[in-house]
Amino acid sequence: MKSARLKTEKDRCRIVAVGESMMQATNNNPSPLEQMRRRHRVGVSRTSTRAGKTARQLSHEDERLLNQILVKEQDFIDSEVFYEEDAEQSIYDDAPDIPLPDTIWYHPVMDDISSIARTRTVKSSQQVILTGAQERVLFHQFNYSRYRVYKLQMEVWATPSKKPNPEQADQLLHWYRKSERIREQIAETNLALVLAMAKRTRMSEVDFADLVSEGNMALLRAVDKFDAGRGFKFSTYACRAILKAFSRQGMKLSKYRQRFPTDFDPKLEKSNFLETKRADFEKDTASEVREIVVANRADLTGVERTVLEHRFGLETGGMEKPMTLEQVGQIIGVTKERVRQIQNKAMEKIRVELEANFLGTVDQEAEAVGAS
């Protein structure tokens, strides 16, 4: 019993050792997917962390976002408020609550935008109209969060490794996501501007859905560029940006129509592409078969070449009518059944040569057999 127990222990140790060696080999030779993830993973410096604070492991989504943040310098609209003492508290904690927009009404408009969107109106009870003071609060919060992202970028890029430590990574993600939430809130609050301007725009040649799409993109750009410190309402600035986007869309369409003046005609969409492609392929294949026979690349015998030349008119290039099996048999002195056998054998040789050097199917079949 004791020797059996010792043998079991040795087997267990051997299994553990093999498992550890396999794990070590996996770490030294990662899979292609893991190599790709490591190559695109943002490095995080471990040299500076707060005492007693354990750095959390970033998810793949966090790594992707962090990489995106550190690619380009963050833009923001500067303000003196950002450099005051307790700026963060005054901008966020001491600021009044701003009502969130209700965008439920916007989705039905987009669903049937091609039919009745031009006549549908938005109920005033569903809209949130901000005062100038409320807009300044939101834009200060938006730009301050972008300012904090900018400061963290400068700190990271000033280090020799150019990599954020865990605390900086958390702060970068926190402030960037905060800026995106506020940006989305401002844009959604002003969605009605896009629809209102699109309905007033007289561009019959431009699809209404395209106008709304361009207007939405212009609205987002306006949020990024608006300076609330100048005292203007955001709606004034956004309307001008949206109208410019509509004008650019109209000019683009006008240039397109100048280059392609023909109106859409469904008949022009009908194409015999497949038929043409098939006919070209058959013509090329027939030419290749004739070349195989003439150059005798399929190692045909003299009788086989004679049968094929008479049966398919290869000598005359198809100018004369091909002979029947019986007529060919009379020429070479055999029965028509024997002519059929010779013809089939010759055609099999030609097929092998054709697949090997023209169609390229022999190598593919060999690879498939080898893989199986």
N, C-alpha and C positions, 0 to 999 in steps of 0.2 A: 504494500500500500504506500509505503514511504517513497519507494522509487517511482511509483506511478505519479505521486503528487509532485515530486521533483521534476519529472518529465513534463507535467502539465504547466508548471511554473516556467520552465524553459521555453515551451511553446508560446506562452502568453508574452513573455519578454521579447521573443523573436518577432511576434506579430506587431507589438508596439514599436519595435525598432524599425520594422519595414514601413509602418505607417508614418513614422516621423521622417524617414528618408524620402518617402513619396511626397509629403507636404513640403519638405525642403526643396525637392526637385521642382514642384509646382511653383514655389515662390521664385526660384532661380530662372525658370522657363515659363513665364506667364502665357496664358492663351492670347490669341490675337485680339479678342475683345477687350481683355484686361490691359493689353499693351496700348490699345487705342484710348481707353479711359485714362490710363496714366499719362499718356502724351498730352491729352487735352485738359488734365486736371490742374487746377490752379494751386501752385505751391503756397503753403502757409507757414510762415516762420514760427518756430517754437521757442525762440530765444527770450521773448518778453511776454510774460503773463502776470496777471495780478496774483499776489500771494494768496494761496488757499483756493484759487479758482481753477477748475478743471476745464480745459478746452473741449468743446463739443465737436463731434465729428460732423463735417459738412456733408450734406446730401449732394447727390449728383446735380440736382436742380440748383442748389446754392452755389456749387462750384461753377456751373455754367453761367449763372447770373453774375457771380463775382468776376469771372473772366471778362464778361461783357462790360462790366463797370470799369475795369482797369485798362481797357483797350483805348479809350478816348477820354480826353479831359472833359470833365463835367462843366457844362455851361450854366450860368445863372444870372439873374438880374440883381445887381448889388444894391445894398441899402445901408444907411447909417445905423439903422435899428439893429443890425446883426452884430455890431461891435460894442453894443452897450452891455453893462453888467446885467446878469440874469436875463439875457436876451431870449434864451429858450423858454424860460418861465413866462415872460411877458408875451411872447408870440403865441404860445400854445396854452399854457395853464390859465393865464389871466384873460385870454381872449373870450369873447362871447360865443355861444353856440351858434353854428351856422346850419340852417335847415338843409337836410339832404334832398336831392331831387328825386322825383318819381318819374321813372322812364318807362313805365308799363304802357303808356299810350303810344310810345314811339315804335314799338315792334309791330303792332297791327298796321301802322302806316307803311312800314317797310315791306310787309307781306303783300299788300295789294297796291304797291306804289305805282305800277304801270297803268292802273285803271282809275282809281278814285282818289289817289293821294292829292291831286291838285285841288280837289273840292273839299277835302276833309279839314276841319279846324280842330285845334287843340283846346280843350276846356281849360279855362283860367284856373279852376280849382286844382288842376293837376300840375300847374306850373309853379316854379319857385323863382321869384324875381328878387334878385339881391340888390341891396342898396350899395352906394359907393363905399361906405364904411365896411360893409360885409365883404365886398370884393377885395378891399385892401387887406383885410385879415387873412383871407384865403391865399392871396398872392404872396403875402409876407411869409406865411407858413410854407407855401410851395417853394419859394426861392430860398428860404432859410435851410430847408432840408437839402436842396441841391448845393447850397453853399457848404454845408457840413460834409457832403460827399466830396466836394472839391478839396476841402482842407485835408480830409483823410487821404485822398489821392496824392496830394503833395507830400504828406508825411511818409507814405509808403514808397513813393518814387525817390525820396531823399535817402533811403536806406541802401546799403550796398547790394542786398539781395533783391531789391525791388519787389519783395513779397510782403503781404500783410501778416502781422501776427494774429493769433486767434481773436483777440479783443478788437483789433482794427477790422478784421473780416466781419465780425458780428455787427459792428457799428456801420460799416459800409452797406451791408445788406439791409439793416434797419432803416437808415436814412433814405436809401434809394427807393425802397418799397413805400416808405411814407410819402415821398415826393410823387410817386406814381399814383397812389390813392388820391391825393389831393388834386393832381392833374386830371384824373378821371372825374372827380366830383365837379370841378369847374366846367369841364367839357360837357358833361351830362346836364348840368344846369342850363347850358346855353344851346342845347340841341335844337330848340324851337327856332333859333335864329337861322339855322341852315335851311329848314323847310320854308320859313317865311321868305327868305331871299330867293330860294329856288322857284317858288310860285310866282314871284314878281318878275323874274328874269324872262325876257322874250327871246328864247332860243328854240324855235320849233325843230331845228335840225339836230339838236342835242337831246339825247334821251334823258328823261327826268331822273332816272335812277343814277345815271352817270353824274348829273349835276349834284345830287345829294352826296354821292361818294366823294367828289372833289371838294364839296363844301365841308364835309366832316374832316378831311385831311387838313384843309386850311384852318379850321377851328382849332385843331390840336397844335398846329404851328403857331397860331396866334397866342395860345396859352403860354407857350414856351418863350415868346418874344415880348409879351406885354409888360410894361413898366407901370405898376400901380402908383408909384411915387410922383408921377406927372399930373395926377389929379383928374384924368379922363376916365370915363366909364369904359369897361371892357367891351360892352356891346357895340360901342362906336368903332373901336379898333377892329373888333372881330368882323363886323359887317363889311368894312372896307377890304379886309383880307379875303373874305368869302367872295365878294364881287370880283376881285382881281383873279381869284382861282377860276371863277366861271368864265371870265374873259379869256384866260389862257386856254381853257378847255375848248371854247368856241374857235379860237385861232388854230389850235391843233387840228380840229375837225375840218376847218376850212382848207388848211394845207393838205390834209389827206384827200379831200374831195378834188383838189386841183390835180393831184398826182393820179388819182383813180376816179375819174369823172363818171364812170359807168355805174348806174344804179344797180342794186341787187336784183338779179334775175335767177329764180330757182332753176330754170332750164340750163343755165351755165354750170350748175352744180352737178348735173348728171355727167358721169365720166365712165368711159370704158377702159379704165386703167388696167384692171385685172385681165380683161380680154387681150389688150395690146401686149401686156407683159407676157401672157401665156403664149401668144403667137410668136413673139420675139424669141422666147426660150425654145419653142419647138423648131424654129428656123435654125437657131444656133446648134441645137442638138443634131438635126439632120445633116448640117454641114460637117459637124464633127464626126458623125458616123461615116460619111463619104470619105473623109480624110483618113480614118482608121483603115478602111478597106483599101484605098488607093496606096497608102504607105505600108500596108500590111503590118500594122502595129499590133494586131491581135494574133499574129502567127497563124494565119489561115492557110490551108492547103490550096493547091491549084484548082482542085475541083470545087472547093468551097467558094473561092473567089469567083469562079466562072458562074456558079449557081446564083450568087448574090448580084453579080453584074447584070445577068440576063433577067433575073426576077424583078429587080428594082430599077433597071435602066441606068445603072451607074456609069456605064461607058459613054452614053450619049448625054449625060447630065440631065436626064428626065425628058429629053426631047421626043424619044420614041416611046410607044406604049409598052409597059412591062409585059414579059412573057408569062404564060401560065406554067404550072408545074409539069404538065404533060409536054408542053413545047420544049421546056428546058431538058426534060428527060430524053426527048428525041435527039437533042444535040449531043448530050454526053453519053447516050446509050444506056439509060437505066429507067426504071419505072418511076411514075410520078410520086409513089409513096417513098421511094428511096431518095428522090429529090427533096421531099419534105423533111426527111430525117437529116440530110446534109445541111439544109437551110437552117433548121433549128439548132444544130450543133454550132454552126458558124455564128448565128445570132447570139448564142450563149457566150461565145468567146468575145464578141463585140461588146456585149453588155458588161462583162467583167472589166474590160479595158476602159469602157466609158465611165463606169462608176469609180474606177481607181484614179483616173487622170483628168476627168472633166467634171463629174458631179461631186466627187469628193466624199461619197457615202461609205466607201470601204473602210477608211481610217476611223470614221465615226463609229461604225459597227464594231470594229476591233477594239476601240476604246471602251465601248459599252460592255463588250464581253469581258474585257480585262477588269473592269470595275466591278462586275457582278461576281 
